[in-house]
Amino acid sequence: MTRRLLLLVPLVLFAGLAVFLYRGLNHDPVGRESALIGREFPAFSLATVADPDVRHDASLLAGKVTLVNVWGAWCPTCREEMPQLMALAEQGVRLVGVDYKDTREAATEFLDTLGDPFAVNLFDPDGTLGFDLGVYGAPESFLVDRDGIIRYHHTGAIRPENVEQEILPRVQRWRDD
């Protein structure tokens, strides 16, 4: 009898593991909220994509509501969202790009091909700033208020409906406060 029960242990363990993995794989990461909401944007000192001798720090974000977009030339979803980023820039939204785990050459070609909606493009080849932001993939975007506080986090590509329903209303709110 105990021998038969011992034969069931691996089956029970397997079933438990299967349920755990199934739940994890079906979890939508887009709904994941950043732990940084309401906190200061992380400190950084990074060169730009265009010029390795030009560096910026977090003071770049002071005084203006800014959408910080983490992207990479290697990222197909980043290509998909470029029309929305261009539209946001045309509507007066200040965008700062963070070129994440990339090369300058690939980033420059990407921007030359698809357009450059960014006021500044920071170069983060090692993913240091991305790590501090809790980025686990590109694209991810963070809306930062005039005081450098993160107010909104968007995971995945920005779609036209996100622009109208989520981003522009928040930009307007934080501009007015």
N, C-alpha and C positions, 0 to 999 in steps of 0.2 A: 504494500500500500504506500509506504513512504517513498519507495522507489518510483512509483508512478507519479507521485506529487513532485519529486525532484525533476522528472522529465517535463513537467509543466512550467517550471521556473524560467527556462530560456524563452518559452513561448510568451509568457506574461511580460518578461523584460522586452522582448521584441515588439510586442503590441504597444507597450508604454512608449518606447522610443519612436515608433511609427506615428503615434498620436502627437508627440512633442514636435517632431520634424514637420508633420503636416500643418500644424498650427503656425509654426515659424515660417514656412514657405508661403503660406497664404496671407501673411501679414503684409499690408500695403505700406511701404516705406514713405509714400507721399504724405500720408497722414501723420507722420512722425513730427512732433513739435520739438524745436530746439530748446535746450536747457538755458540758452543764452538770452532768451527773450527777457527784456527789462534790465539787461546788464550792459555794461560798457563794451564796445567793440574791442577785441583783444589788441594789445600793443603789438606793433610790428615795425620793421624797417626793411623795405624791399625796393629793389631797383625796378625800373619800368621795362616793359617789353622792348620799347623803341630804343632805349639808351641805358646801358648798364651803369653809367656814371651818375644817372639821376635817380635819387632815392626819395622815398616818401615814407612817412610814419602815420600813425593814427590821427594826427592833426589834419591830415588831408580830408577827413570826414567832418571836421568841426564847422559849424555855421550853416550848413546846407543839408536838407534832407537828401539822402543818397541811397540808391539801390546798388548794393555791392553784389556782383554776379560772378560766381566761381565757375570757370569754363576751361575747356581744353580743346586744342585742335584735333585731338585724337577722339573726341567725344561726338558721336553722330547726333545725339539728342541736342547738343549745343548748337549744331547747325540748324536744327529744326526751330529753335527758339529765336534765332537771330532776327527774323522779321518783326517779332514782337518787341525785342529790345530796340530795334531801329525806330519802331513806332513810339515807344516810350520816350526815347531821346528827342524825337520830333515834337512831342507834346511837352517838352521842357523838363522831363525828369532827368536828374543828374545821375549818371551811371558810372561806376568805377568797376573795372574788370579785374579779376584775379586769375591770371593764366596759371592753371594748376597742373603740376607734374608734366611739364611740356618742354619743348625747346623753343628758343627765340625764333629760329627759322620757320618752324611749323606754325607758330603763333602769328608771325608776320604774314605768312602766306594765307592763313585762315582769314585774317582781318582784311587783307587786300582783296580776297575773293568775295567775301560775304558782306563787307562793310564794317565800319568801326563806330559803334554808337557810344563808346566809352570816353569820358573826359580824361581818364587816366587808366592805363592798363598796367597793373602790378605783375611782376614776374615772380612766381612761386614754384621754382623747378623741383624743390624737395618736398613741397606740400606742407611746409611749416605753418603758414597762416591757415591753410585748409585744416590742418590737424587741430589748431587752437579753436577753430570755428566748429569743430565736430563734423566736418564734411566727410561723408563716406563715398561720395561719387559726384560727378558733375552731370548736369548743372545744378547748382543750388544758389539761391539768392537771399540776401538779407537786407531789409529796409532799416536804415540807420537814421535816427532823428538828428536835429541840429546840434544836440549835445553829445552825440557819439553813442547813443543808447540804441541797442538793437530792438526794434519794435515788431518785426514780422520776419518770418522765415518761410521760404518756398522751396520745396524739394522737387526736382525734376524740371522738365521744360515748362517755361511760361507759355501758356496758350492764350489766344485772343480773349477768351472769357475770363481768364485770370487777370488780364490787364484791366478790363472794364469793371469786374466785380470785386476784385481784391486789391490790386496794387494801386491804381489811381485813387480810389477813395481813401486809402491809407496815406498815400503821399499827401493828398490834400489835407487830411486831418492833422498830420504832423507838421505841415507847413503853417497851418493856421494856429496851432497851439503855442 
